[in-house]
């Protein structure tokens, strides 16, 4: 690692600039990147999936932590810089050129990987929803993901606030989600207009007798009309109001007041 040139030098030598169209913002602070790489725990010889490595700042930190990294990069301008890392860490880095939204991530691994990424802002939420909607227990071991702070707050939000919604329920009903560290906008090159945060998600066994489809139907209807009472927002979901009565959820409440545990109970009652 010490023999590698500074990231700013690599970026300058390859003429790289962050692409707004690809949602890129580069992180160059080595200490900050090392802290992010440490969030999943010991990565010695562990498989890691990274999305959007760009010039390879976080990739360096993951490799230094002992991981075996598979990195998916859409921007071919970054491939020469990543090739230098492949040469510096023989057999430890595999770079795949392509669109992360179009690639079957699970098929890339024989064992469950950690997913660690400074996600491109324009695809981050879509990727996270895909990973959280996987069969359970999922094919991945943990998620350590950089989001805009607003999205991070929505993922970890408790019931009762404006940030609480479908994304919070999806992230929390069968996993733990926490903000591992805030990241100031000044840490990026170029600085984005918003603050960021790293979210750490770990799967736990799913509650028994609950189908994801039932949970999605309930929360989709309720949060789609979040200012209405449940008796109005859920009337289009067959059996939903009967489920409210069965588990003791007052149908005059609104979606944001219903806890994750109560949504799980409603989905179980819905069958």
Backbone torsions as a table, in degrees:
resi	resn	phi	psi	omega
1	UNK	NA	-42.8	-177.8
2	UNK	-65.4	-23.3	-178.3
3	UNK	-81.3	-10.9	-178.8
4	UNK	-76.8	144.6	177.6
5	UNK	-69.1	156.1	176.7
6	UNK	-58.0	148.0	-178.1
7	UNK	-59.9	-37.8	179.2
8	UNK	-61.4	-36.6	178.2
9	UNK	-67.5	-40.8	178.9
10	UNK	-62.4	-45.2	-179.5
11	UNK	-62.0	-43.4	-179.9
12	UNK	-66.5	-42.6	-176.1
13	UNK	-65.1	-35.4	-179.2
14	UNK	-93.9	1.6	177.8
15	UNK	64.2	37.7	-175.5
16	UNK	-89.0	136.8	171.1
17	UNK	-133.3	145.4	-179.4
18	UNK	-65.2	132.7	-179.5
19	UNK	-92.6	119.6	176.8
20	UNK	-65.4	-35.5	-179.4
21	UNK	-63.4	-30.5	179.7
22	UNK	-96.0	5.0	178.3
23	UNK	68.3	30.5	-174.7
24	UNK	-87.5	139.7	166.1
25	UNK	-146.3	119.3	-172.9
26	UNK	-84.9	138.1	171.8
27	UNK	-102.2	128.0	-174.7
28	UNK	-119.4	-12.1	-176.8
29	UNK	-74.7	110.5	-175.8
30	UNK	-62.1	-38.5	179.5
31	UNK	-66.9	-41.9	177.6
32	UNK	-63.3	-43.7	179.6
33	UNK	-63.3	-38.3	177.6
34	UNK	-64.7	-36.4	177.9
35	UNK	-65.9	-39.1	177.9
36	UNK	-65.4	-43.5	-179.1
37	UNK	-64.4	-22.4	-179.0
38	UNK	-84.0	-14.2	-174.4
39	UNK	-60.7	-41.7	-179.7
40	UNK	-68.9	-14.0	-175.4
41	UNK	106.3	-160.0	-177.6
42	UNK	-64.6	120.2	-179.1
43	UNK	-105.6	12.8	-179.1
44	UNK	-56.5	115.3	179.3
45	UNK	61.6	19.0	178.7
46	UNK	-87.5	148.2	174.6
47	UNK	-79.0	135.5	178.8
48	UNK	-134.2	135.1	171.4
49	UNK	-102.8	127.1	176.1
50	UNK	-120.1	133.9	178.5
51	UNK	-107.4	130.7	175.7
52	UNK	65.0	57.1	-177.1
53	UNK	-68.7	-19.7	-177.9
54	UNK	59.7	-131.8	179.8
55	UNK	-75.4	-5.6	172.0
56	UNK	100.8	23.8	179.2
57	UNK	-63.6	-55.1	178.5
58	UNK	-68.0	-32.7	177.6
59	UNK	-58.2	-44.2	176.5
60	UNK	-56.4	-48.4	-177.3
61	UNK	-63.2	-39.3	178.9
62	UNK	-66.5	-42.1	178.2
63	UNK	-65.5	-40.2	178.0
64	UNK	-63.4	-31.4	178.6
65	UNK	-77.0	-2.3	175.9
66	UNK	99.4	4.8	-176.4
67	UNK	-76.6	159.4	167.8
68	UNK	-106.1	114.0	-165.6
69	UNK	-106.8	132.6	166.8
70	UNK	-109.6	117.9	-175.3
71	UNK	-115.0	129.7	177.6
72	UNK	-105.6	120.2	-176.8
73	UNK	-130.4	125.4	179.8
74	UNK	-85.0	-29.3	-173.8
75	UNK	-85.7	103.1	-175.5
76	UNK	-67.0	-14.6	175.2
77	UNK	-62.3	-27.3	-177.1
78	UNK	-85.8	-11.2	-173.5
79	UNK	-62.7	-39.9	177.6
80	UNK	-61.5	-39.3	177.6
81	UNK	-64.6	-39.2	178.4
82	UNK	-70.2	-32.6	176.6
83	UNK	-61.7	-33.7	176.4
84	UNK	-64.0	-38.0	176.6
85	UNK	-68.6	-37.7	176.3
86	UNK	-58.7	-40.5	179.8
87	UNK	-70.7	-33.8	-178.1
88	UNK	-76.5	-24.5	-179.5
89	UNK	-126.2	72.8	-173.5
90	UNK	-56.3	130.0	175.9
91	UNK	75.2	4.5	-175.7
92	UNK	-111.2	-11.2	-178.4
93	UNK	-130.9	128.4	174.5
94	UNK	-120.0	121.3	-178.6
95	UNK	-106.9	128.2	179.2
96	UNK	-117.2	121.6	177.3
97	UNK	-85.0	126.6	178.7
98	UNK	162.5	178.3	-179.4
99	UNK	-88.1	117.5	-176.8
100	UNK	-60.3	-26.7	179.5
101	UNK	-74.8	-17.6	-176.0
102	UNK	-105.6	-0.3	-175.5
103	UNK	-104.0	138.6	175.3
104	UNK	-79.2	97.4	-175.7
105	UNK	-63.1	-40.0	-176.6
106	UNK	-59.7	-36.1	-176.6
107	UNK	-69.3	-11.6	-178.2
108	UNK	-81.5	-10.7	-171.0
109	UNK	-129.8	145.2	173.1
110	UNK	-94.0	-25.2	175.6
111	UNK	-122.0	163.4	-175.9
112	UNK	-71.0	122.6	-180.0
113	UNK	-93.9	160.0	161.2
114	UNK	-79.0	147.5	173.1
115	UNK	-112.1	120.1	-177.6
116	UNK	-131.4	123.3	-174.1
117	UNK	-159.9	141.0	163.3
118	UNK	-89.0	88.7	-167.8
119	UNK	-68.2	138.0	169.5
120	UNK	-56.3	131.3	-173.8
121	UNK	-57.3	-31.8	-172.3
122	UNK	-80.4	-9.4	178.8
123	UNK	-129.3	0.4	-172.9
124	UNK	-59.7	-48.3	-177.3
125	UNK	-65.8	-40.7	179.4
126	UNK	-61.8	-41.7	178.0
127	UNK	-64.4	-45.2	-178.5
128	UNK	-61.8	-42.7	179.0
129	UNK	-61.8	-39.7	177.2
130	UNK	-62.0	-43.9	179.9
131	UNK	-67.0	-37.9	-178.7
132	UNK	-76.2	-16.0	179.5
133	UNK	-96.3	7.2	-177.9
134	UNK	-68.2	166.7	171.3
135	UNK	-59.2	152.5	-172.1
136	UNK	-123.7	142.0	-6.3
137	UNK	-60.9	143.8	-168.6
138	UNK	-74.7	174.2	-179.3
139	UNK	-78.1	-9.5	178.8
140	UNK	-107.1	157.2	-177.7
141	UNK	-91.1	-38.3	179.2
142	UNK	-159.6	160.4	174.7
143	UNK	-120.1	126.9	173.4
144	UNK	-126.3	102.9	-164.9
145	UNK	-131.2	135.2	174.5
146	UNK	-89.3	127.6	177.5
147	UNK	-129.9	163.8	162.3
148	UNK	-57.1	143.2	-174.7
149	UNK	-56.9	-36.2	179.8
150	UNK	-60.5	-41.8	178.7
151	UNK	-70.1	-41.4	178.0
152	UNK	-58.3	-43.1	179.0
153	UNK	-63.6	-35.3	178.2
154	UNK	-67.4	-32.9	-178.8
155	UNK	-70.1	-39.9	-174.5
156	UNK	-99.9	2.9	-172.4
157	UNK	-61.6	138.1	170.2
158	UNK	-82.7	166.2	177.5
159	UNK	-64.0	149.1	173.1
160	UNK	110.2	-13.3	-177.9
161	UNK	-116.2	171.3	-178.9
162	UNK	-67.4	-26.9	-178.5
163	UNK	-75.3	-17.6	-176.7
164	UNK	-77.4	128.7	-179.9
165	UNK	-166.2	-155.8	-176.2
166	UNK	-59.6	-38.6	-178.1
167	UNK	-64.8	-39.4	177.0
168	UNK	-63.2	-44.3	179.8
169	UNK	-63.8	-44.9	179.9
170	UNK	-60.1	-39.7	-177.2
171	UNK	-76.8	-25.4	-169.2
172	UNK	-109.6	-11.1	-173.2
173	UNK	-76.1	-20.9	176.1
174	UNK	-145.3	30.2	172.8
175	UNK	-157.6	165.1	173.3
176	UNK	-101.5	140.5	-177.8
177	UNK	-134.9	131.3	179.2
178	UNK	-146.7	154.5	171.9
179	UNK	-82.8	113.4	-176.3
180	UNK	-79.6	-33.9	177.1
181	UNK	-167.5	140.8	171.8
182	UNK	-80.5	153.1	178.0
183	UNK	-131.4	120.9	-178.1
184	UNK	-71.8	148.2	-179.0
185	UNK	-59.6	-27.0	-178.2
186	UNK	-70.6	-11.3	179.6
187	UNK	-75.6	-14.1	-175.3
188	UNK	-99.6	155.7	171.6
189	UNK	-125.7	115.2	-8.1
190	UNK	-75.5	158.5	179.5
191	UNK	-65.4	129.3	174.7
192	UNK	-73.5	172.5	-179.8
193	UNK	-80.3	-11.8	-174.2
194	UNK	-122.6	160.0	173.6
195	UNK	-78.4	163.5	-179.1
196	UNK	-129.5	172.1	175.4
197	UNK	-157.1	150.0	175.7
198	UNK	-97.0	125.6	178.8
199	UNK	-104.8	133.4	177.0
200	UNK	-109.9	124.1	-177.9
201	UNK	-125.4	130.7	176.7
202	UNK	-127.4	132.1	-178.9
203	UNK	-73.5	148.0	171.5
204	UNK	-129.3	163.2	179.9
205	UNK	-55.8	138.3	-179.1
206	UNK	-71.9	146.1	173.7
207	UNK	-58.0	141.7	-178.2
208	UNK	-73.4	146.9	173.6
209	UNK	75.5	20.2	-178.2
210	UNK	-123.1	127.4	176.4
211	UNK	-98.5	136.0	176.7
212	UNK	-56.9	-38.3	-178.7
213	UNK	-61.1	-39.5	178.8
214	UNK	-67.1	-42.2	179.5
215	UNK	-64.0	-40.7	179.7
216	UNK	-67.3	-37.9	179.0
217	UNK	-63.8	-43.3	-179.4
218	UNK	-66.8	-51.9	-175.9
219	UNK	-70.9	-32.4	177.2
220	UNK	-62.4	-44.0	180.0
221	UNK	-70.1	-44.7	-174.0
222	UNK	-70.8	-46.4	-178.5
223	UNK	-79.1	-17.7	173.6
224	UNK	-67.8	-21.9	175.6
225	UNK	-133.2	55.2	-167.3
226	UNK	-63.2	-20.2	179.3
227	UNK	-85.4	-5.6	179.0
228	UNK	-96.0	156.5	174.8
229	UNK	-67.9	156.3	-178.3
230	UNK	-59.9	-34.9	-178.2
231	UNK	-62.7	-23.3	177.3
232	UNK	-92.6	-47.4	-174.6
233	UNK	-71.4	-27.2	-176.6
234	UNK	-99.3	1.3	-174.6
235	UNK	-66.1	-20.2	178.8
236	UNK	-86.4	-2.9	178.5
237	UNK	-100.3	110.9	-176.7
238	UNK	-55.3	126.6	176.4
239	UNK	86.1	-4.9	-173.6
240	UNK	-67.6	-44.7	-178.2
241	UNK	-69.2	-33.2	174.2
242	UNK	-66.1	-36.7	176.6
243	UNK	-64.2	-39.8	176.8
244	UNK	-58.1	-46.3	179.6
245	UNK	-63.8	-38.4	-176.4
246	UNK	-67.2	-35.4	-176.3
247	UNK	-103.8	2.3	175.2
248	UNK	79.6	28.8	174.8
249	UNK	-95.9	115.3	-177.4
250	UNK	-62.6	124.7	-175.7
251	UNK	-74.6	-2.7	174.0
252	UNK	-88.2	-2.6	177.0
253	UNK	-76.9	166.9	175.8
254	UNK	-108.7	161.0	-171.3
255	UNK	-55.3	-42.2	-173.2
256	UNK	-70.9	-10.1	178.1
257	UNK	-91.9	-8.4	-176.6
258	UNK	-88.8	121.4	-176.7
259	UNK	-71.4	165.1	176.9
260	UNK	-58.1	-43.2	-179.7
261	UNK	-61.8	-37.0	178.6
262	UNK	-71.1	-37.8	174.9
263	UNK	-61.5	-40.1	177.7
264	UNK	-62.0	-43.7	179.4
265	UNK	-63.6	-40.1	178.5
266	UNK	-65.0	-42.6	179.2
267	UNK	-64.7	-36.7	177.5
268	UNK	-65.7	-42.0	179.6
269	UNK	-67.5	-32.4	179.5
270	UNK	-67.3	-29.3	174.4
271	UNK	87.3	NA	NA
